[in-house]
């Protein structure tokens, strides 16, 4: 195998039924040496559209986000990988910054800030900005923590670098999408607390959501976005409450299972 150029960059997009976004996403990644669509067996036209756009398609069964990204790191032959989600867009200035950074790298992993659009509105408060995400990886020097199935965390030596130009992220178009994703996160976070042996206390159902609202609206300056920021802060407080409800149900189910075993 021939040696890979030290500045060779693969832009990798993880997909599952992303026909709505994949074309527009790939159109913003032409600055990369190659585009790889790492697909978990889409059933729509995602793969066909990706190939039509000139991307290399690799299909791999999905276990969780961390494992999928690690599998992608192992599948490319580039010196660097820049991860992009299908609902994200990479401005020209960001592509130029990435090329300049990898030409003289000081770190093995770089995080990129994001401009998040929620319900069609750029959101700068309540924790959605700068929203740094570890996305630029030197292959063979860094990976994702396999124990963090969502909200992935980079594993690497040394300090993380930070890019300056924002990646554009179209998070949620509708409240329905937002609710569906936050319910999944609440279930996942409740599962983590359950595995850690954390039992919810009565005060958690009141005080923790209030703390979450205060954190989102005041500490993270959700007020900058007016009523939009207020709504988001209230919603995130509610999903903190939902997480404790789910945690309580896990403990109830665990107790019922123990009782069933005792009866046997």
Backbone bond lengths (Angstrom), bond angles and torsions (degrees), N, CA, C in turn:
res aa  C-N    CA-C-N  psi(-1)  N-CA   C-N-CA  omega(-1)  CA-C   N-CA-C  phi
1 X - - - 1.469 - - 1.529 109.40 -
2 X 1.310 116.73 134.72 1.455 120.36 -178.26 1.517 110.56 -73.41
3 X 1.335 115.16 154.01 1.458 119.74 -179.89 1.528 110.25 -65.95
4 X 1.311 116.12 144.77 1.450 121.61 -179.75 1.517 108.94 -91.69
5 X 1.311 117.09 136.85 1.453 121.37 177.37 1.520 109.85 -58.30
6 X 1.337 117.90 136.43 1.472 119.83 -177.89 1.521 113.40 -64.61
7 X 1.344 118.34 -14.22 1.456 120.06 178.98 1.524 111.02 -109.52
8 X 1.332 117.14 14.58 1.452 119.80 179.03 1.524 109.31 -73.19
9 X 1.330 116.83 127.56 1.463 122.05 -173.97 1.525 110.03 -124.12
10 X 1.316 115.51 130.01 1.459 121.26 171.65 1.523 108.69 -105.87
11 X 1.323 116.22 127.95 1.461 120.90 170.60 1.522 107.08 -91.97
12 X 1.325 117.00 121.20 1.467 122.19 -174.69 1.524 109.43 -113.22
13 X 1.324 115.23 128.30 1.457 121.60 178.83 1.524 108.67 -118.05
14 X 1.325 117.24 118.17 1.466 121.07 174.26 1.527 108.69 -79.78
15 X 1.337 116.38 134.84 1.462 118.52 -177.21 1.525 112.22 -138.03
16 X 1.314 113.73 151.80 1.458 124.18 164.85 1.522 106.02 -154.64
17 X 1.324 115.93 106.35 1.465 121.96 179.72 1.527 111.89 54.46
18 X 1.320 114.79 59.83 1.465 121.46 -177.60 1.528 111.59 -114.05
19 X 1.333 117.29 35.39 1.462 120.02 -177.33 1.527 111.94 -59.99
20 X 1.317 116.58 -27.41 1.463 119.67 -179.53 1.527 112.44 -67.88
21 X 1.345 116.41 -34.08 1.465 120.67 -171.68 1.526 115.19 -108.39
22 X 1.333 118.45 -25.87 1.455 119.55 -164.28 1.522 113.81 -60.51
23 X 1.316 118.23 -39.40 1.461 119.68 -179.21 1.511 112.77 -62.89
24 X 1.339 116.35 -47.82 1.463 120.80 -179.81 1.518 111.18 -65.64
25 X 1.337 116.80 -35.97 1.459 120.55 178.93 1.528 110.53 -64.49
26 X 1.325 116.99 -51.51 1.465 120.98 -177.59 1.524 111.82 -63.22
27 X 1.314 117.01 -30.42 1.465 120.44 179.70 1.523 111.94 -63.48
28 X 1.339 117.76 -21.02 1.469 121.01 179.60 1.528 112.30 -95.73
29 X 1.338 117.00 4.63 1.462 120.57 -176.51 1.527 113.02 -114.76
30 X 1.306 116.98 18.79 1.473 120.65 -176.83 1.526 112.17 -68.57
31 X 1.320 117.94 -14.40 1.465 121.41 177.79 1.529 111.98 -72.10
32 X 1.340 117.41 -21.07 1.465 121.50 -178.81 1.526 110.13 -75.05
33 X 1.343 116.52 156.95 1.460 120.36 179.13 1.521 111.71 -69.90
34 X 1.332 116.43 -29.85 1.460 120.80 172.67 1.513 108.99 -153.64
35 X 1.335 114.98 153.61 1.455 121.43 173.35 1.524 108.06 -112.83
36 X 1.309 116.01 129.13 1.456 121.97 179.38 1.519 108.18 -118.37
37 X 1.314 116.60 122.95 1.458 121.46 173.15 1.524 106.68 -97.86
38 X 1.325 115.73 111.70 1.461 122.71 -177.65 1.516 106.62 -97.34
39 X 1.312 115.75 96.18 1.454 122.49 -166.36 1.526 111.92 -102.96
40 X 1.338 115.98 139.55 1.464 120.14 178.15 1.525 110.02 -102.21
41 X 1.348 114.60 55.58 1.464 124.02 173.31 1.532 112.55 61.60
42 X 1.341 114.10 62.07 1.462 120.59 175.85 1.524 110.24 -62.47
43 X 1.326 115.15 148.14 1.463 120.63 177.90 1.529 111.98 -107.41
44 X 1.326 117.00 1.55 1.466 120.21 176.37 1.534 108.73 -103.28
45 X 1.303 118.72 -152.19 1.471 121.88 -175.02 1.533 112.88 -94.64
46 X 1.326 117.46 14.91 1.466 120.32 -177.57 1.525 112.00 -53.80
47 X 1.319 117.68 -50.56 1.469 121.59 -175.92 1.523 110.85 -62.94
48 X 1.322 117.35 -45.21 1.466 120.79 -179.81 1.522 110.90 -62.30
49 X 1.327 117.36 -43.33 1.461 121.00 179.20 1.521 111.37 -65.39
50 X 1.331 116.83 -38.07 1.468 120.64 179.02 1.520 110.58 -63.81
51 X 1.307 116.66 -46.23 1.467 119.90 178.90 1.521 111.46 -64.99
52 X 1.310 115.65 -38.05 1.462 120.26 177.88 1.525 110.96 -61.24
53 X 1.337 116.02 -33.66 1.464 121.16 179.39 1.524 112.58 -81.29
54 X 1.341 117.43 -3.09 1.459 120.57 177.73 1.511 115.05 95.09
55 X 1.315 117.71 8.61 1.464 120.60 -179.39 1.525 110.44 -82.24
56 X 1.318 115.42 150.88 1.459 120.80 170.61 1.520 107.46 -85.62
57 X 1.315 117.17 131.51 1.455 122.02 -176.73 1.520 109.90 -107.64
58 X 1.323 115.78 128.54 1.462 122.80 173.58 1.524 106.29 -122.99
59 X 1.311 117.49 128.60 1.463 120.69 177.94 1.524 109.98 -106.23
60 X 1.322 114.26 134.19 1.464 120.91 -174.61 1.514 108.43 -147.46
61 X 1.331 119.35 134.46 1.471 120.28 -179.73 1.518 111.42 -63.42
62 X 1.332 115.09 140.04 1.461 121.15 -176.22 1.521 110.49 -87.35
63 X 1.332 116.03 127.98 1.467 122.02 172.31 1.519 109.85 -107.68
64 X 1.304 116.24 -56.12 1.451 123.11 171.21 1.520 107.36 -160.18
65 X 1.325 116.71 173.63 1.459 119.71 -173.01 1.524 112.44 -65.61
66 X 1.319 117.62 -41.45 1.459 120.33 -179.41 1.527 110.90 -62.64
67 X 1.334 116.82 -46.84 1.463 120.51 -179.51 1.526 110.95 -65.88
68 X 1.330 117.23 -35.81 1.457 120.05 -179.72 1.527 110.61 -66.93
69 X 1.302 116.68 -41.91 1.468 119.45 178.34 1.532 110.78 -67.43
70 X 1.325 116.88 -38.82 1.469 119.21 177.11 1.520 111.39 -64.33
71 X 1.330 116.29 -38.53 1.463 119.70 177.25 1.521 110.41 -63.26
72 X 1.308 116.97 -38.83 1.464 120.50 177.86 1.524 111.01 -65.04
73 X 1.331 116.93 -40.43 1.468 120.00 177.27 1.525 111.16 -59.97
74 X 1.333 116.49 -35.04 1.458 120.12 -179.91 1.514 113.91 -80.32
75 X 1.338 116.95 -13.47 1.466 120.21 -174.92 1.523 113.54 -95.49
76 X 1.316 117.81 -18.82 1.465 120.06 -178.26 1.527 110.41 -91.69
77 X 1.329 115.94 162.61 1.458 121.43 179.45 1.520 111.35 -116.83
78 X 1.307 116.08 23.75 1.455 121.66 -178.57 1.518 111.29 -92.57
79 X 1.312 114.50 164.15 1.456 119.91 175.13 1.523 111.28 -78.12
80 X 1.340 115.77 -30.16 1.463 121.12 -177.94 1.516 110.10 -134.87
81 X 1.334 116.24 148.50 1.455 122.70 174.32 1.521 108.63 -126.49
82 X 1.328 114.46 132.95 1.461 120.34 173.16 1.524 107.40 -114.44
83 X 1.334 116.56 116.07 1.457 121.99 -178.61 1.529 110.39 -86.49
84 X 1.314 114.51 133.45 1.460 121.48 176.99 1.521 107.77 -134.29
85 X 1.321 117.77 137.25 1.459 121.05 173.44 1.522 108.97 -84.80
86 X 1.321 116.19 155.15 1.462 120.10 -175.54 1.520 112.47 -61.91
87 X 1.341 117.50 -29.38 1.460 119.72 -179.90 1.526 112.37 -90.62
88 X 1.328 116.16 19.48 1.463 121.62 176.39 1.530 109.87 -113.22
89 X 1.330 115.26 158.04 1.452 122.06 178.21 1.529 107.99 -132.71
90 X 1.327 115.55 137.35 1.467 121.07 -176.67 1.524 110.09 -104.33
91 X 1.320 118.86 109.38 1.458 120.67 178.31 1.527 111.80 -62.07
92 X 1.308 116.15 154.92 1.464 121.41 179.57 1.528 110.61 -55.87
93 X 1.320 116.94 -41.63 1.465 121.01 -178.30 1.520 111.63 -61.85
94 X 1.327 117.90 -33.95 1.461 120.49 178.87 1.526 110.39 -70.52
95 X 1.326 117.23 -42.09 1.460 119.89 175.96 1.522 111.44 -58.89
96 X 1.320 117.34 -40.97 1.460 121.57 178.50 1.527 110.97 -65.60
97 X 1.335 116.28 -40.56 1.460 119.74 178.79 1.526 111.07 -64.58
98 X 1.330 117.43 -41.03 1.466 120.90 179.75 1.516 110.24 -63.24
99 X 1.312 117.69 -44.13 1.472 120.15 179.16 1.523 111.23 -61.73
100 X 1.312 116.79 -39.40 1.467 120.17 178.97 1.522 110.87 -67.36
101 X 1.322 117.45 -38.90 1.462 121.88 -178.08 1.525 110.99 -66.66
102 X 1.340 118.05 -46.32 1.458 119.91 -176.00 1.525 111.70 -74.15
103 X 1.326 117.61 -15.78 1.465 119.84 175.83 1.525 110.60 -69.66
104 X 1.335 116.89 -30.28 1.475 121.99 177.32 1.523 108.75 -141.48
105 X 1.326 117.39 69.78 1.473 120.51 -173.08 1.521 112.97 -72.00
106 X 1.322 115.27 143.15 1.461 121.83 174.84 1.528 110.90 -112.89
107 X 1.330 117.12 -8.88 1.452 122.08 -177.95 1.526 109.26 -139.45
108 X 1.327 115.44 164.38 1.469 121.00 177.04 1.518 112.53 -93.81
109 X 1.326 117.29 -18.88 1.456 122.73 179.11 1.526 108.43 -136.68
110 X 1.336 115.00 137.91 1.461 120.25 176.23 1.520 109.22 -126.24
111 X 1.316 114.96 138.36 1.462 121.03 175.13 1.522 108.96 -98.49
112 X 1.317 115.16 147.68 1.459 120.64 -179.74 1.526 108.73 -118.35
113 X 1.340 118.14 138.24 1.473 119.62 174.71 1.531 109.51 -76.48
114 X 1.323 115.90 157.59 1.467 119.06 179.84 1.525 111.34 -128.19
115 X 1.325 114.10 141.79 1.454 121.18 166.49 1.522 106.73 -94.46
116 X 1.306 116.66 109.74 1.462 122.29 -176.71 1.525 111.22 -95.38
117 X 1.327 115.27 129.63 1.461 121.65 175.40 1.521 108.41 -107.01
118 X 1.326 116.39 114.50 1.465 122.26 178.27 1.522 108.24 -112.29
119 X 1.312 116.46 123.19 1.464 122.93 -178.19 1.530 110.49 56.27
120 X 1.344 114.93 36.03 1.453 120.90 176.82 1.508 115.00 82.87
121 X 1.315 118.38 5.01 1.467 120.81 -175.76 1.519 111.14 -120.69
122 X 1.325 117.08 130.87 1.455 121.34 174.06 1.520 108.51 -62.21
123 X 1.338 115.91 126.39 1.462 121.69 -173.55 1.527 108.95 -115.76
124 X 1.328 115.65 117.23 1.463 120.70 -174.02 1.526 112.97 -109.58
125 X 1.318 117.48 -2.32 1.459 120.49 179.39 1.515 111.79 -124.69
126 X 1.337 116.20 -171.83 1.467 124.80 175.31 1.522 113.09 61.83
127 X 1.333 117.48 21.65 1.460 120.98 176.17 1.514 114.76 97.28
128 X 1.323 118.16 2.94 1.468 120.08 -177.92 1.524 112.98 -98.53
129 X 1.304 118.17 8.62 1.459 120.87 172.49 1.527 108.76 -153.95
130 X 1.337 118.22 135.96 1.471 127.84 6.78 1.532 114.34 -80.95
131 X 1.338 118.44 -10.28 1.464 121.67 172.58 1.528 112.17 51.77
132 X 1.326 117.31 52.15 1.469 121.37 -178.36 1.527 111.54 -60.71
133 X 1.332 115.85 134.88 1.459 123.08 178.63 1.528 109.12 -127.17
134 X 1.342 116.81 130.88 1.464 120.85 176.55 1.525 108.09 -71.79
135 X 1.331 117.39 112.94 1.455 120.56 -173.38 1.532 114.35 -133.10
136 X 1.313 118.33 -26.68 1.466 120.28 -177.62 1.527 108.53 -102.24
137 X 1.348 116.67 115.91 1.456 122.38 -172.51 1.524 111.37 -122.52
138 X 1.339 115.57 135.73 1.462 119.82 169.60 1.537 106.77 -81.67
139 X 1.308 116.69 118.31 1.464 121.62 -173.95 1.525 110.25 -62.92
140 X 1.327 116.05 132.93 1.462 121.97 -179.66 1.507 114.06 88.69
141 X 1.335 117.11 -8.76 1.462 121.14 -178.15 1.525 112.98 -113.70
142 X 1.319 117.12 -9.70 1.457 119.91 -176.20 1.521 109.14 -157.64
143 X 1.328 115.31 159.34 1.462 121.23 178.24 1.520 107.77 -156.39
144 X 1.339 116.30 -170.94 1.456 121.18 176.46 1.521 109.87 -106.75
145 X 1.321 116.11 143.52 1.459 121.67 178.11 1.525 108.98 -61.83
146 X 1.343 118.58 114.83 1.471 120.32 -176.11 1.525 113.68 -66.84
147 X 1.334 117.53 -15.21 1.454 120.35 179.78 1.530 112.51 -83.27
148 X 1.325 116.85 -12.95 1.465 120.89 177.46 1.513 108.60 -99.48
149 X 1.334 116.36 94.65 1.455 121.50 -172.32 1.519 112.57 -70.87
150 X 1.317 117.56 -33.53 1.460 122.78 171.54 1.522 107.11 -131.05
151 X 1.340 116.29 173.27 1.469 119.88 -173.69 1.535 108.14 51.00
152 X 1.327 115.82 55.54 1.463 121.82 -169.90 1.535 112.14 -57.74
153 X 1.321 114.53 147.43 1.462 122.53 -179.86 1.522 108.73 -123.50
154 X 1.328 116.31 131.63 1.461 121.02 -179.08 1.526 110.66 -77.84
155 X 1.331 115.76 141.79 1.466 122.78 173.28 1.519 108.05 -112.77
156 X 1.336 115.82 125.02 1.465 119.85 -175.60 1.515 108.79 -167.06
157 X 1.324 116.08 163.99 1.452 121.91 174.13 1.525 108.95 -90.31
158 X 1.306 115.73 151.42 1.454 119.32 176.55 1.523 112.86 77.14
159 X 1.312 115.22 -172.79 1.461 121.37 -177.49 1.521 111.26 -86.05
160 X 1.310 115.27 155.60 1.457 121.80 175.09 1.523 109.39 -85.21
161 X 1.314 115.80 140.49 1.452 120.56 174.02 1.526 110.44 -89.78
162 X 1.329 115.68 163.86 1.461 119.91 -178.11 1.526 109.82 -131.80
163 X 1.326 115.12 124.90 1.453 120.54 175.36 1.523 109.27 -80.69
164 X 1.319 116.19 163.66 1.463 120.42 -175.32 1.523 113.55 -104.45
165 X 1.322 117.07 -31.44 1.460 120.47 -174.45 1.525 110.83 -85.09
166 X 1.317 116.52 135.79 1.459 121.35 -175.18 1.526 112.73 -77.39
167 X 1.325 114.91 139.03 1.458 123.13 166.75 1.527 106.72 -84.50
168 X 1.321 116.88 139.74 1.462 120.85 -178.81 1.522 109.01 -91.77
169 X 1.317 116.98 128.28 1.464 122.06 -176.72 1.524 110.02 -127.28
170 X 1.335 115.53 118.45 1.462 121.07 175.76 1.530 108.16 -95.65
171 X 1.327 115.03 86.09 1.470 120.63 -171.37 1.513 113.65 -64.87
172 X 1.329 115.65 -68.67 1.452 121.02 -170.84 1.519 109.45 -132.15
173 X 1.322 115.73 129.94 1.460 119.89 174.63 1.515 111.24 -87.83
174 X 1.324 116.43 -32.33 1.470 120.65 -173.84 1.523 110.82 -132.55
175 X 1.321 114.92 161.30 1.464 120.35 174.81 1.522 111.11 -63.36
176 X 1.318 116.77 -33.08 1.457 120.18 179.18 1.522 111.33 -60.51
177 X 1.331 116.83 -43.89 1.463 120.87 176.87 1.529 110.38 -62.63
178 X 1.307 116.12 -44.02 1.461 121.39 -179.38 1.527 110.51 -60.30
179 X 1.342 116.46 -47.82 1.461 120.26 -178.93 1.526 111.15 -62.04
180 X 1.317 117.10 -42.15 1.467 120.33 -178.55 1.522 110.85 -61.61
181 X 1.324 117.44 -44.23 1.464 120.53 -178.58 1.523 111.03 -69.52
182 X 1.327 117.30 -42.97 1.461 119.36 -178.02 1.530 111.91 -67.74
183 X 1.323 116.82 -31.76 1.467 118.73 175.15 1.528 110.80 -64.14
184 X 1.328 116.38 -39.56 1.463 120.25 177.85 1.525 110.44 -64.31
185 X 1.329 116.34 -42.92 1.461 119.71 178.76 1.525 110.98 -64.23
186 X 1.342 117.37 -40.54 1.462 120.94 179.96 1.524 110.43 -62.04
187 X 1.331 116.60 -41.25 1.462 119.92 178.80 1.527 111.01 -66.17
188 X 1.320 116.01 -42.29 1.464 120.21 179.55 1.529 110.91 -63.40
189 X 1.325 117.14 -47.11 1.470 120.60 -178.67 1.528 111.37 -65.78
190 X 1.341 116.87 -36.58 1.462 119.95 176.19 1.517 110.51 -63.11
191 X 1.335 116.68 -38.84 1.462 120.57 178.22 1.514 112.14 -63.32
192 X 1.331 116.90 -38.54 1.462 120.57 177.76 1.526 110.51 -62.90
193 X 1.330 116.56 -47.34 1.471 120.23 179.67 1.522 111.07 -62.65
194 X 1.332 116.59 -38.43 1.464 120.58 178.75 1.526 110.81 -62.47
195 X 1.323 117.14 -44.49 1.463 121.09 179.12 1.520 111.65 -64.66
196 X 1.322 116.36 -28.02 1.462 120.78 178.48 1.530 111.80 -82.67
197 X 1.329 117.11 -3.39 1.464 120.89 179.23 1.505 114.80 81.63
198 X 1.335 117.12 17.05 1.461 121.00 -179.12 1.527 109.55 -80.59
199 X 1.327 116.63 123.98 1.461 121.94 176.44 1.530 109.32 -104.35
200 X 1.322 117.38 133.12 1.473 118.47 -179.32 1.523 111.61 -70.64
201 X 1.307 115.03 137.73 1.459 121.82 175.52 1.527 108.51 -101.07
202 X 1.319 118.12 154.05 1.477 119.92 -178.78 1.519 113.34 -51.45
203 X 1.321 116.68 -38.61 1.463 118.46 -177.58 1.527 112.67 -68.14
204 X 1.344 116.63 -23.47 1.458 119.45 -179.35 1.527 112.40 -61.50
205 X 1.327 116.49 -31.41 1.463 120.84 -176.28 1.531 112.03 -72.37
206 X 1.328 116.36 -15.58 1.468 120.74 178.88 1.521 111.56 -112.04
207 X 1.330 116.01 -53.14 1.467 119.57 -172.64 1.524 112.96 -69.46
208 X 1.338 116.93 -40.40 1.465 117.97 -177.24 1.532 112.52 -66.31
209 X 1.343 119.58 -43.95 1.472 117.82 174.48 1.526 113.03 -60.97
210 X 1.341 117.15 -37.57 1.462 119.26 177.54 1.526 111.13 -63.88
211 X 1.344 115.87 -40.40 1.466 119.34 177.84 1.534 110.47 -64.63
212 X 1.327 115.40 -39.15 1.458 118.80 179.77 1.525 111.18 -65.04
213 X 1.327 117.35 -40.38 1.467 119.89 176.61 1.525 110.31 -62.45
214 X 1.335 116.32 -46.54 1.467 119.78 -179.83 1.517 111.07 -61.13
215 X 1.334 116.12 -40.42 1.467 119.84 179.20 1.525 110.58 -64.09
216 X 1.330 116.94 -46.72 1.460 120.66 -176.92 1.532 112.30 -68.71
217 X 1.317 116.03 -46.87 1.468 118.94 -171.27 1.525 112.96 -81.39
218 X 1.336 116.34 -35.95 1.459 118.89 -176.64 1.528 112.15 -102.71
219 X 1.355 117.99 -61.07 1.465 120.05 -176.33 1.527 111.90 -62.01
220 X 1.338 117.32 -41.11 1.463 121.24 179.51 1.524 112.51 -96.19
221 X 1.294 116.08 11.05 1.467 124.36 169.58 1.526 113.73 58.28
222 X 1.331 115.13 45.14 1.447 118.41 173.44 1.517 112.43 -61.11
223 X 1.327 117.23 -23.81 1.458 121.46 179.03 1.518 112.28 -61.45
224 X 1.334 117.36 -19.71 1.472 119.88 178.65 1.521 111.53 -60.80
225 X 1.343 116.17 -27.99 1.460 120.74 -177.05 1.525 113.05 -98.79
226 X 1.319 117.51 15.23 1.454 121.27 174.51 1.519 112.50 62.65
227 X 1.360 115.48 -137.59 1.463 120.10 -179.13 1.518 111.74 -62.68
228 X 1.316 116.30 -32.77 1.466 120.70 177.20 1.528 109.69 -60.43
229 X 1.321 117.50 -45.51 1.458 121.62 178.73 1.517 112.50 -67.62
230 X 1.337 116.53 -35.78 1.455 120.29 177.27 1.529 110.26 -64.62
231 X 1.322 116.85 -44.80 1.464 120.29 179.97 1.524 110.84 -61.95
232 X 1.318 116.79 -43.90 1.460 119.88 -179.74 1.529 111.13 -64.13
233 X 1.324 117.01 -39.46 1.462 120.56 -179.86 1.529 110.78 -65.77
234 X 1.326 116.47 -39.99 1.460 120.41 177.41 1.526 110.43 -65.88
235 X 1.325 116.65 -43.39 1.469 120.38 179.68 1.523 111.65 -61.50
236 X 1.332 116.96 -43.31 1.461 119.71 -179.28 1.522 111.09 -68.32
237 X 1.336 117.62 -32.13 1.464 120.82 174.59 1.523 109.44 -65.69
238 X 1.327 116.29 -41.51 1.466 119.53 178.97 1.524 110.50 -61.90
239 X 1.333 118.06 -41.83 1.463 119.54 -178.03 1.524 112.35 -73.26
240 X 1.326 116.97 -19.72 1.457 119.35 169.18 1.527 109.43 -68.42
241 X 1.327 116.35 -42.44 1.472 121.47 174.76 1.529 110.36 -61.62
242 X 1.323 116.65 -43.41 1.466 121.62 179.99 1.529 110.92 -60.99
243 X 1.334 116.39 -37.94 1.450 119.92 178.88 1.530 111.16 -61.17
244 X 1.343 117.50 -42.37 1.464 119.98 179.39 1.527 111.41 -69.33
245 X 1.329 117.15 -32.82 1.470 119.55 174.81 1.520 110.33 -63.53
246 X 1.320 116.46 -42.67 1.466 120.73 179.20 1.528 110.61 -66.50
247 X 1.330 116.26 -38.41 1.459 120.40 177.42 1.530 110.42 -62.26
248 X 1.322 116.62 -42.28 1.469 120.42 178.67 1.524 110.73 -62.25
249 X 1.326 116.88 -39.94 1.464 120.13 179.38 1.529 111.53 -66.46
250 X 1.320 116.65 -34.60 1.470 119.66 177.18 1.523 110.63 -63.45
251 X 1.347 115.83 -42.53 1.472 118.48 178.73 1.528 111.43 -68.05
252 X 1.327 116.93 -36.34 1.467 119.82 177.29 1.524 110.89 -64.09
253 X 1.335 115.75 -43.18 1.462 119.80 178.61 1.518 110.80 -64.99
254 X 1.331 116.08 -37.66 1.465 120.14 178.34 1.528 111.01 -64.15
255 X 1.358 115.99 -41.65 1.457 119.70 178.25 1.518 112.13 -65.68
256 X 1.340 117.01 -39.54 1.463 120.73 178.42 1.521 110.84 -64.86
257 X 1.331 116.68 -37.19 1.458 120.50 179.29 1.519 110.84 -66.09
258 X 1.331 117.12 -39.47 1.464 120.97 178.06 1.515 110.64 -65.78
259 X 1.317 116.97 -40.30 1.465 120.40 178.79 1.529 110.56 -63.87
260 X 1.328 116.23 -40.40 1.466 120.23 179.01 1.521 111.25 -62.88
261 X 1.322 116.02 -39.72 1.465 119.55 178.62 1.526 110.97 -67.01
262 X 1.347 116.26 -37.93 1.464 119.74 179.21 1.523 111.49 -64.42
263 X 1.351 116.50 -36.35 1.471 120.49 179.74 1.515 110.26 -65.09
264 X 1.322 116.20 -39.65 1.462 119.53 178.74 1.527 110.46 -64.48
